[in-house]
Amino acid sequence: MTSCGDRKPQEIFNAVLGNEKMNSAKVIHAEDQDFGECCIWLHFTIDSIELSNEIKNCTEHEIFSCDSIKFEAKWWNPNKMGKGIKCYTRHLDREFEEFYVNKSMTEVYYQNYLQ
Protein backbone atom coordinates (compact mmCIF):
# COMPACT_ATOMS: atom_id res chain seq x y z
CA MET A 1 0.00 0.00 0.00
CA THR A 2 1.40 3.38 -0.93
CA SER A 3 1.27 5.94 1.82
CA CYS A 4 -0.13 9.46 1.45
CA GLY A 5 2.86 11.71 1.01
CA ASP A 6 5.16 8.75 1.74
CA ARG A 7 5.49 9.62 5.40
CA LYS A 8 7.99 7.63 7.41
CA PRO A 9 6.69 5.43 10.28
CA GLN A 10 7.69 7.90 13.00
CA GLU A 11 6.03 10.75 11.07
CA ILE A 12 2.79 8.75 10.89
CA PHE A 13 2.97 8.09 14.64
CA ASN A 14 3.65 11.76 15.37
CA ALA A 15 0.70 12.84 13.22
CA VAL A 16 -1.84 10.79 15.19
CA LEU A 17 -0.30 10.17 18.62
CA GLY A 18 2.93 12.07 18.88
CA ASN A 19 3.23 14.30 21.89
CA GLU A 20 5.76 14.99 24.60
CA LYS A 21 4.00 12.50 26.89
CA MET A 22 4.91 9.54 24.67
CA ASN A 23 8.67 10.02 24.27
CA SER A 24 9.52 6.35 24.80
CA ALA A 25 7.44 5.08 21.84
CA LYS A 26 9.39 3.08 19.26
CA VAL A 27 7.49 2.50 16.04
CA ILE A 28 7.90 -1.04 14.74
CA HIS A 29 5.63 -0.67 11.73
CA ALA A 30 3.23 1.93 10.39
CA GLU A 31 0.95 2.20 7.42
CA ASP A 32 -0.55 5.46 6.32
CA GLN A 33 -3.98 5.75 4.84
CA ASP A 34 -4.30 5.99 1.08
CA PHE A 35 -6.48 8.70 -0.34
CA GLY A 36 -10.09 7.72 0.34
CA GLU A 37 -9.20 4.95 2.79
CA CYS A 38 -10.28 4.94 6.38
CA CYS A 39 -7.39 3.90 8.54
CA ILE A 40 -3.93 4.51 9.89
CA TRP A 41 -2.24 1.42 11.31
CA LEU A 42 0.60 1.39 13.87
CA HIS A 43 2.55 -1.18 15.85
CA PHE A 44 4.83 0.22 18.54
CA THR A 45 6.43 -0.38 21.92
CA ILE A 46 6.17 2.12 24.75
CA ASP A 47 6.79 2.60 28.44
CA SER A 48 3.77 1.27 30.37
CA ILE A 49 3.37 4.45 32.44
CA GLU A 50 3.33 6.64 29.34
CA LEU A 51 0.77 4.35 27.71
CA SER A 52 -1.39 4.34 30.85
CA ASN A 53 -1.47 8.12 30.79
CA GLU A 54 -2.40 8.17 27.09
CA ILE A 55 -5.30 5.73 27.40
CA LYS A 56 -6.63 6.77 30.82
CA ASN A 57 -9.76 8.34 29.26
CA CYS A 58 -10.38 5.46 26.87
CA THR A 59 -13.02 2.76 27.25
CA GLU A 60 -11.48 -0.61 28.17
CA HIS A 61 -12.59 -3.91 26.62
CA GLU A 62 -11.31 -7.36 27.55
CA ILE A 63 -10.28 -9.27 24.42
CA PHE A 64 -10.18 -13.04 24.62
CA SER A 65 -9.15 -13.52 21.00
CA CYS A 66 -8.51 -11.25 18.08
CA ASP A 67 -9.51 -13.99 15.65
CA SER A 68 -12.63 -12.10 14.61
CA ILE A 69 -10.71 -8.92 13.78
CA LYS A 70 -10.15 -8.34 10.08
CA PHE A 71 -6.48 -7.60 9.49
CA GLU A 72 -6.22 -5.18 6.58
CA ALA A 73 -2.45 -4.93 6.84
CA LYS A 74 -0.69 -8.32 6.78
CA TRP A 75 1.79 -7.30 9.51
CA TRP A 76 -0.97 -5.93 11.79
CA ASN A 77 -1.88 -8.85 14.06
CA PRO A 78 -2.51 -8.26 17.79
CA ASN A 79 -2.65 -12.05 18.32
CA LYS A 80 1.16 -12.01 18.14
CA MET A 81 1.16 -10.37 21.60
CA GLY A 82 -0.20 -13.54 23.24
CA LYS A 83 -2.86 -13.83 25.93
CA GLY A 84 -4.23 -10.99 28.02
CA ILE A 85 -4.80 -8.52 25.20
CA LYS A 86 -7.04 -5.57 26.05
CA CYS A 87 -8.60 -3.09 23.68
CA TYR A 88 -9.00 0.57 24.58
CA THR A 89 -11.20 2.78 22.41
CA ARG A 90 -11.55 6.53 22.12
CA HIS A 91 -13.85 8.71 20.02
CA LEU A 92 -12.50 12.00 18.76
CA ASP A 93 -14.28 14.61 16.60
CA ARG A 94 -14.30 12.65 13.35
CA GLU A 95 -12.08 9.76 14.35
CA PHE A 96 -12.26 6.53 16.29
CA GLU A 97 -9.12 5.03 17.84
CA GLU A 98 -8.44 1.48 18.98
CA PHE A 99 -5.41 0.50 21.05
CA TYR A 100 -4.82 -3.28 21.29
CA VAL A 101 -2.45 -3.60 24.24
CA ASN A 102 -0.42 -6.53 25.57
CA LYS A 103 -0.63 -7.71 29.18
CA SER A 104 2.44 -5.75 30.34
CA MET A 105 1.16 -2.58 28.58
CA THR A 106 4.39 -2.16 26.64
CA GLU A 107 3.31 -3.15 23.11
CA VAL A 108 0.45 -1.71 21.05
CA TYR A 109 -1.33 -2.37 17.79
CA TYR A 110 -3.25 0.79 16.96
CA GLN A 111 -5.91 1.76 14.42
CA ASN A 112 -7.27 5.20 13.66
CA TYR A 113 -10.52 5.28 11.69
CA LEU A 114 -11.98 8.34 10.07
CA GLN A 115 -15.73 8.50 10.60
ABEGO torsion letter per residue (X at the ends): XBBBGGBBAAAAAAAAABBAAAAABBBABBBBBBBGBABBBBBBBBBAAAAAAAAAABBBBBBABAAABBBABAABBAAAAEBGBBBBBBBBAABBBBBBBBAAGABBBBBBBBX
